[in-house]
Amino acid sequence: MFNPDPTLVTLLQATVSAGASDLHLSVGRPPTARRDGVLVPFEGVPLLRPPEVEQIVHSVLNEAQRKEFDENSQVDFSFGIESIGRFRANAYRQRNSCALALRVIPFRVRSLSELGAPWAAGELLQRPFGLVLVVGPTGSGKSTTLAAMIDQINETRPVHILTIEDPVEYLHHHKVAMVNQREVGTDVSSFTEGLRSALREDPDVVLLGEMRDLDSIAITLTLAETGHLVFATLHTNDASQALDRIVDVFPAERRDQIQIMLAGSLQGVISQRLLPAEGGGRVAAYEVLMANDAVRNLLREGKTRQLRNTMISGQQEGMQTIEMDLARLVSSGMLSFETAAEVSQYPKEILAQAATMRSQLQAQATVEAGQGATTGAGTYVNV
């Protein structure tokens, strides 16, 4: 029976109420939350002692998880607490004591529009088959974006959605679609085994938590080639790095073949960063690569470094570089230039594009003000 320690329940309630994204429990330090990307210790709470953390960790582990923790000194898992939320957790040992890291996963899946995702993300959900990648560093919101994408398909398409996750994070209930979620270690032994089984489970849409090795990448490409719409993540900074990572994991003699498979199956790549916003909170910036003929030709030829130029020229198809979106956020006042420059290789582009956008907004405001004055004068005369 799941019976979390009361102290943990109180801390998680406080974490969620504060709008924090993570909670860390470590011996010799007060419980610590991550809010807007910054670690903040709980005020007025004493330092955690080894028996307290040990008790908290064991209160949220089932028998199989305790065994894995004892054998490997770490374990990934997830759980939910009614009226508070769901949490992705990693229990581990450090300096011969327990520690626990928890990520907040809201019960309600936010929509793509609520996340500020580009319109092209919604376009990718209509594709009948192929590979869609959502990439970015740890903590960039990839899981949240993927959950929003899966939920939109769930609400609009009568398909079979199959997820393979380690652990299951967001819970998806049957809506228009049928959704089956398999957790590695509980429902299936490994990502690779889950993917192999997927070929026999008649899915239309497959969500893979992360492509981790050669076998999982190879099966993912096969699924995408054989009529399935596959969503997967990679821990890379941008689209070209993600595509290079997929190809480079294979032996040299297979890379030409993989480039051809990737060119034929890729539908798009969304790369994202989650950054501190002006005035508090965080805001996401997105890079979007949509697979058109030019992109597919570059992939076949292994010229991924030229993809950035294609994104710049492909704005009408929904493509954008991260600099374009950073410039939009800077020009609107949502993000400081200094913050944007920290995550860009081309800060001068951000500065120039933001200045252009501001000028356009000012010109538009002037025109609208003039139209309002004209309308107002006409109304006054008529009265």
Secondary structure as the mmCIF struct_conf table of DSSP 4:
data_model
#
loop_
_struct_conf.conf_type_id
_struct_conf.id
_struct_conf.beg_label_comp_id
_struct_conf.beg_label_asym_id
_struct_conf.beg_label_seq_id
_struct_conf.end_label_comp_id
_struct_conf.end_label_asym_id
_struct_conf.end_label_seq_id
HELX_RH_AL_P HELX_RH_AL_P1 PRO A 6 SER A 17
TURN_TY1_P TURN_TY1_P1 ALA A 18 GLY A 19
BEND BEND1 SER A 21 SER A 21
STRN STRN1 ASP A 22 SER A 26
TURN_TY1_P TURN_TY1_P2 VAL A 27 GLY A 28
BEND BEND2 ARG A 29 ARG A 29
STRN STRN2 THR A 32 ARG A 35
TURN_TY1_P TURN_TY1_P3 ASP A 36 GLY A 37
STRN STRN3 VAL A 38 PRO A 41
HELX_LH_PP_P HELX_LH_PP_P1 PHE A 42 PHE A 42
TURN_TY1_P TURN_TY1_P4 GLU A 43 GLY A 44
HELX_LH_PP_P HELX_LH_PP_P2 PRO A 46 LEU A 48
HELX_RH_AL_P HELX_RH_AL_P2 PRO A 50 SER A 59
TURN_TY1_P TURN_TY1_P5 VAL A 60 VAL A 60
HELX_RH_AL_P HELX_RH_AL_P3 GLU A 63 ASN A 72
BEND BEND3 SER A 73 SER A 73
STRN STRN4 GLN A 74 ILE A 81
TURN_TY1_P TURN_TY1_P6 GLU A 82 ILE A 84
STRN STRN5 GLY A 85 GLN A 94
TURN_TY1_P TURN_TY1_P7 ARG A 95 ASN A 96
STRN STRN6 SER A 97 ILE A 105
BEND BEND4 PHE A 107 ARG A 108
HELX_LH_PP_P HELX_LH_PP_P3 VAL A 109 SER A 111
HELX_RH_AL_P HELX_RH_AL_P4 LEU A 112 LEU A 115
TURN_TY1_P TURN_TY1_P8 GLY A 116 GLY A 116
HELX_RH_AL_P HELX_RH_AL_P5 TRP A 119 LEU A 124
TURN_TY1_P TURN_TY1_P9 LEU A 125 GLN A 126
BEND BEND5 PRO A 128 PHE A 129
STRN STRN7 GLY A 130 VAL A 135
BEND BEND6 PRO A 137 PRO A 137
TURN_TY1_P TURN_TY1_P10 THR A 138 GLY A 139
BEND BEND7 SER A 140 GLY A 141
HELX_RH_AL_P HELX_RH_AL_P6 LYS A 142 THR A 156
STRN STRN8 HIS A 160 GLU A 165
BEND BEND8 ASP A 166 PRO A 167
BEND BEND9 TYR A 170 TYR A 170
BEND BEND10 LYS A 175 ALA A 177
STRN STRN9 MET A 178 GLU A 183
STRN STRN10 VAL A 184 VAL A 184
TURN_TY1_P TURN_TY1_P11 GLY A 185 ASP A 187
STRN STRN11 VAL A 188 VAL A 188
BEND BEND11 SER A 189 SER A 189
HELX_RH_AL_P HELX_RH_AL_P7 PHE A 191 ALA A 198
TURN_TY1_P TURN_TY1_P12 LEU A 199 ARG A 200
BEND BEND12 GLU A 201 GLU A 201
BEND BEND13 ASP A 204 ASP A 204
STRN STRN12 VAL A 205 LEU A 208
BEND BEND14 GLY A 209 GLY A 209
BEND BEND15 ASP A 213 ASP A 213
HELX_RH_AL_P HELX_RH_AL_P8 LEU A 214 GLU A 225
TURN_TY1_P TURN_TY1_P13 THR A 226 GLY A 227
STRN STRN13 LEU A 229 LEU A 234
BEND BEND16 ASN A 237 ASP A 238
HELX_RH_AL_P HELX_RH_AL_P9 ALA A 239 ASP A 248
TURN_TY1_P TURN_TY1_P14 VAL A 249 VAL A 249
BEND BEND17 PHE A 250 PHE A 250
HELX_RH_3T_P HELX_RH_3T_P1 ALA A 252 ARG A 254
HELX_RH_AL_P HELX_RH_AL_P10 ARG A 255 SER A 265
STRN STRN14 LEU A 266 PRO A 276
HELX_LH_PP_P HELX_LH_PP_P4 ALA A 277 ALA A 277
TURN_TY1_P TURN_TY1_P15 GLU A 278 GLY A 279
BEND BEND18 GLY A 280 GLY A 281
STRN STRN15 ARG A 282 MET A 290
HELX_RH_AL_P HELX_RH_AL_P11 ASP A 293 ARG A 300
TURN_TY1_P TURN_TY1_P16 GLU A 301 GLY A 302
HELX_RH_3T_P HELX_RH_3T_P2 THR A 304 GLN A 306
HELX_RH_AL_P HELX_RH_AL_P12 LEU A 307 SER A 313
TURN_TY1_P TURN_TY1_P17 GLY A 314 GLY A 314
HELX_RH_3T_P HELX_RH_3T_P3 GLN A 315 GLU A 317
TURN_TY1_P TURN_TY1_P18 GLY A 318 GLY A 318
STRN STRN16 GLN A 320 GLN A 320
HELX_RH_AL_P HELX_RH_AL_P13 ILE A 322 SER A 331
TURN_TY1_P TURN_TY1_P19 SER A 332 GLY A 333
BEND BEND19 MET A 334 LEU A 335
HELX_RH_AL_P HELX_RH_AL_P14 PHE A 337 GLU A 342
TURN_TY1_P TURN_TY1_P20 VAL A 343 VAL A 343
BEND BEND20 GLN A 345 GLN A 345
HELX_RH_AL_P HELX_RH_AL_P15 PRO A 347 ASN A 382
#
